[in-house]
Amino acid sequence: MKRSDIINDPSIGNKSEAYEAFDDIPTNPNLGRTIGDVINTRYGRRDVLRGMLGVSASTALFSTSALVAPAPAQAGTASRYRFEELIAGNDEMHHVADGYDAKVLLRWGDPITADAPEFDVMDQTAAAQLKQFGYNNDYIGFVPLNEAGTRGLLCVNHEYTNEEVMFPGLGRQDRDGFAGMTPELIDIEMAAHGGSIVEITKDNAGTWQVVRDGKMNRRITPLDTAMVLSGPAAGHERMKTSDDPDGVNVIGTLNNCAGGMTPWGTWLMAEENFHGYYWTDVLDAEGKPDLSAHSDAASKKRYGVPGMWYNWGTRHDRFNIDREPNAPNKFGWVVEVDPMDPTSTPIKRTALGRFRHEGAETTVSSDGKLVVYMGDDNRFDYQYKYVSDGTVSDVASENGKLLDEGTLYVARFDADGTVTWMPLVHGTGPLTTVNGFASQADVLIDTRLAADALGATPMDRPEDAQPRGDGTAYIMLTNNSRREPDEVNPANPRSKSRFGHIIEIKEDGGNHAATFGTWSILVKCGDPSLAEVGAQWNPETSENGWFGSPDNCAIDADGRLWVSTDQGSNWGRTGKSDGLYAVETEGTARGTSKLFFRCPVGGEMCGPYFTDDGKTLFLAVQHPGTDGTKDLKGFERASTFEDPATRWPDFDPAMPPRPSVVVVTKKGGGKIAV
């Protein structure tokens, strides 16, 4: 399918929907052994064709104590999540379970420094945006500043921008050749990306508030934030650009999706769809980027560079591959930021690999090593983890080297229910000079190509991955609309899969640093009442509790799994807005899900982050009023600045919808869902 076909598709309502639809086309040529093939081998195709699992497969998939369809439900299954389930739906508002407050804490444009101007949506400037809360808040982390945890720093990623509802009178720019994107608007977009560090405090009434003059409040952006590169790829020839002949410096970070917090309190910002920001003026006869003059054309093609979904490269050479062919190699990394020091320089840690990082969730292994789980969010791409050489120290300043000195692994899921973590180390197996990997730097710059060479298992869009302290990790697989019918199988059962599933990994010996473990399927998402969907939940899951497209997740202080969803423009297939769900992982309740919070129409549920005491939950609502608004009954058209499907959260006729952070607390106090 051509890019122009997607851009001009009348069913696609905005640029971000078109961007995602284009990325539905996989860049991985190594599709001979998908996760579907592995699951099919493990459980048997005959069971799929019957539309059910046999007893032995059910036991292997969910464990002997679990209830799975089509087994009969047992009455009175105990739930570890104590709240009255929310009713699913989709409208202009956000909703939370009864007995809880969900208050907007931060909105796009809110001033976050003492000298920041008040937000004026009709007179936006880059200078103002650099002092205001950014757009499309995604990952949220929290660093407590006192023992009681009533003061702290929010660390928030800002993934991308939706110009059609962000700027007055502009409309969709991908269809208009970016004709309306002036240099000033480009710089405002850049200033709205990146991240925000904001001090917040809880008052005596239990209400969280922004400390506008907080000394550590800070914006980090691709417009002006200086960063350095560290690890094996720093200083490599392929990292050198005209403005950085040493290959160790870079301006900014972008498309920061999920992330993580380290045990020593630093913030990891994951760079995801960086490819879309690069530009070229050199096109072939079909209007596609012509990479014939690029010595690294295979690498660029594997990463989808240049995507040309933003026209920043028409103003800034560092986003134009004609002028700076190495510039894309400086993005697609994990960035470490010290939120406690507003003068600190963020560091791109190249040892963690270069790909479309969805997240970077950390844990400490049973032998004291730092482990980081990371997914590459593309159809048929891979699941990774990184294990440090050294052990985590109580002295925070000694831990930085852990993110430079260690081993990056990629997962192979085998038919016998085992997972093997294969090291991405130069000289190992095919990762040699003769195969195009002249050094460890090449392995890391071209992590995708290295994982291809090792025969990693192509997955269904691995997004967030959340480790638990007992050696368990949960992998969110959002969907894969490119799965072919001959890949149908019981545990990943759908061709053109649009609903996704969740894999549970048990690392060998309960040690997250292990190179071997076992895997099983926790749930297969979608509507269980429709046989053709092939969903699988515990029968105790209600009509409100099932969901599609798992994305971000969190483990709370009690070890319970919470999952947020990102259906994009496809929420019309479920009839439900995106939301946050409590998912049981243990005992007879395993595979049960309950809806706790849901977004306003067009919004994506991101963030979920619990404070250590379990009494506060931070949530991020991205791009409200944008995705799939054609399916909202009574609206049924694409949103614009002047005519949005919702004006959440302000509901001011002069204000468009604004991405916002919501803080959830229990009425009367206490831990959430306990």
C-alpha positions, 0 to 999 in steps of 0.5 A: 500500500502506498503512503498516499493511499493511507493519507487520503483514506477517508476513514482515517481522521488525523495524521497520527492515525495515518502514521500508525496505519503506515507502520502497520506495514512491517519492516522485518523481512525475517518473518519465517518464524513468528510467535504464532508459529511457535505457539501453533507448534506448542499447542497444535493446529487441530485445536485451533480449527476446533475453536478451543483448547484441549485439556493439556493445552489449557493446563500448559497455557493457564496452569492447572489451578486457573479457570479458562473458557470454555470451562464452567465458572466457579461462583464467588471467585475471590478477587484481589482488587476490591472496587465496584467495576466501572461500566464500559462505554465512550463519551466526552468525559473520563470516568473512574470506579465508584468510591474514587476521585480522579482529578486533573493535575496537569494539562498541556500548556500549564505553566511549570516554572515561576517565570512561565507565561499563562497558556494562551492557545491562540498565541502559542510560541516556542519560548512559552512552550519551553516553560509549559507542560508539553503535549501528549503525556505518556509515561509517568514516573514519581520520585518522592522528596520526603519520607512520607511521600507527600512531596515528589517529582513527576517525570512525564514523557511527551510522545508526539503532537496532533497539530489538527487539534493543537493549532487554530485553523491548521487542519491535517498537514500530512494531506496538505503537504505541510503547507501550513507548518511555518518555522514557528509552528515547527519549533512549537511542536518541537518544544511540546515534545520530550518530557517534563519534570514537575514538583507536586505536593499533597495538602492536608486535605489529601489533594495533589497540587503543582508546585509551580516554583519548584527548583527542579521543575524542567522541560526536556525537548528536541528543540534545545536540550543538550545530551551526550551519548555513552556506551559502546556506540558513542564516538563511532563513525556512524554517530558523527555529524557536521555539528558533532564531529566527535559523535558524542553529542546530540540535541534532544529526545523525541517520541518518548513513549513509555519509560522507567525509573531506576532503583537509584531514582533516575528517569529512563525516557524511551525513544520510540517512533523516531523514524517519522521525524526524518525528511528527504527531498530525494524521492524515486519514481513512486514518490518513496524515499530514494536511499540508493546514495546511502551506504547504510540503506539497509539499516535505514530501510529496516528502521523505516527512515525517513518516515516524513510524518513531520517536516522538521527536516525542512527547517532543521538540517539534523532531521534531514538525511540528505544533509545529515545522513548519520543523524538518525543514528542518534535516536532510537535509544533510552535516555537517562535523566537525573530529575534531582539535578536540573543542571544535569545533562541527559545521557543516551545509553547506547548499551541498551540498543537502538530500536523503537523503544516502547518502554524501559522498565527496571528491576534488580535481579536476585543477584543484585544486577540491574535488569531492563525489559524493553519491547520494540513496538512494531509488527513482527519485531522483538522483545529485549532485556538488558542485564548489567555486568555489575550490581546495584549500589546504595551509592547512587553516583556509582550506578551510572556505569551499570547502563553502559556495561552489560549485555543486551539480549533478545528473546526466542520463544520456543515451542516447548514453552521455554524462552531463551535470551540470546546475547547481542554481542559482537563475535557471537554466532553471525554477529561478525564483520563478514555479516556487516557487524564490524564492532559492538557499536554496529550491533547496537546501532543496528540492533534490529538487524542483529536480532534478525541475524540471531533468529529472534522470534518476531512478535505481535507489537511488543509494547510495555514489559513489566517485571515483578520481584519474583522473577515474573515479567508481563509482556504487552502484545498490542496487536498485529493486523498483518498476521496471515490466516495460516498462522492461526493458533490457540494461544495467538489465535487470530489472523489480522489480529486486532486485539492482542494478548499478554505473555507471562514470563517466569525467569529461571530460578526467579532470577531476572538476570537468567538467560532462560525461562518459561512462557505462557499466555495470561489472556487473549484479548477481545470480546469473548462472546464472539467466537470468531474473535477467539478471545480467552478470559477467565469466565468471571470477566464481565462484559465491562472487563474484557479489553483490546490492545494492551499497551502500558502496564504497572505492578502495584505495591501488592504485586498486582497487574494493571493494564492500560489500552491503546486501541487507536482508531480501532476502538469502534471495534470494541465500542469501548474507550481506552482505559485501565484494567485490573488483571488477575494473575494468580490462582483460580481468578487468573485471567479475570479483568475489571475496568477501573478507569476509562478515557474520554473519546479519542484518548489513549490510556497511558502512564499508570504509576502507583506511589509506594504506599499504594494510595495514589495512582497517576494516569496520563490521557493522551490525545483526547478527542482525536482517535476514531472520532468517526465512530462516536455516535452523534459526532461521526467526523474527524476532530479539528481545533474548532470542532473537536469531539470533546473539549476535555478536560476544560470544557471551555468553548474557546479551548481544544482538548488538552492531553492531561495527567489525572491523579486518582485517590480513594475517597476517605483515603487508603490504598487503591483497590484494597 
